[in-house]
Amino acid sequence: MNSKIPISLTYFRIIIIPFFIFAYFLPTPKGEWISCFIFVVAAFTDYLDGKLARSMNQESKLGMLLDPVADKIIVTVALLLMIHDGKIDGFHFYAAVIIIAREVLVSGLREYLAKIQISLPVTQLSKLKTFIQMFSISVLLSGEPGNLFLLGYGTIIGIISLWISTIISVQTGYVYTLKCLKHT
C-alpha cells in the first residue's frame, strides 16, 4: 500500500488557510480560540508530515517544495492578521516584518539554488526558530482568553518568544544567504 499521508498533510495545511482567516474574524472570543486551534493543528502537521515522510520513505520533490511554502504561508497570514488587528503593533511590528522578509528571502534562495540543482537543507537552528515562532504566534492568536489562561502573561510570553524567533530568523537567514553566495 502506497500511502501519501505526508503530502496530504501538506495539502491540508494549505487548504485550511481560508478557514483560519474566517475563524480569526469571528466576532467572539471563540474565534480567537478557533483560529488558534487551527494554527496549532497546522503547526503540528508541519512537524508530522516531515517526520512521516522520512519514516515512511515518502520524501518527494513536490513535498520538499510545498512543505516550506505551506509553513511560510500560514505564518505570514497569521502575522499579517495580527498586525491588521493590532495584536502586533508598535515596535513589535518590526519583528513580524523581519520574520516575513526572512521567509521570502529563504524561499528565493531555495528557488535559485534549485535551478542549479543544489539543495539548501534546513538547519537545526531553523527548526528551533520554527518551533518558537509557531509557539509565539499560537499564544498571540489566543488573544485575551489566552492571556487570561496564562495568568495575564500570555501577551508578554507571546511577544518575547516572537522576538526570540526574530533574532534566530536573522541568524539563520544570514547563514542561508552565505551558503547561497558560495554558489553564485
Secondary structure, DSSP 8 states (H G I E B T S, - for coil): ----HHHHHHHHHHHTHHHHHHHHT-SSHHHHHHHHHHHHHHHHHHHHHHHHHHHTT---HHHHHHHHHHHHHHHHHHHHHHHHHTSS-TTHHHHHHHHHHHHHHHHHHHHHHHHTT------HHHHHHHHHHHHHHHHHHTHHHHHHHTTT-HHHHHHHHHHHHHHHHHHHHHHHHHHHHTT-
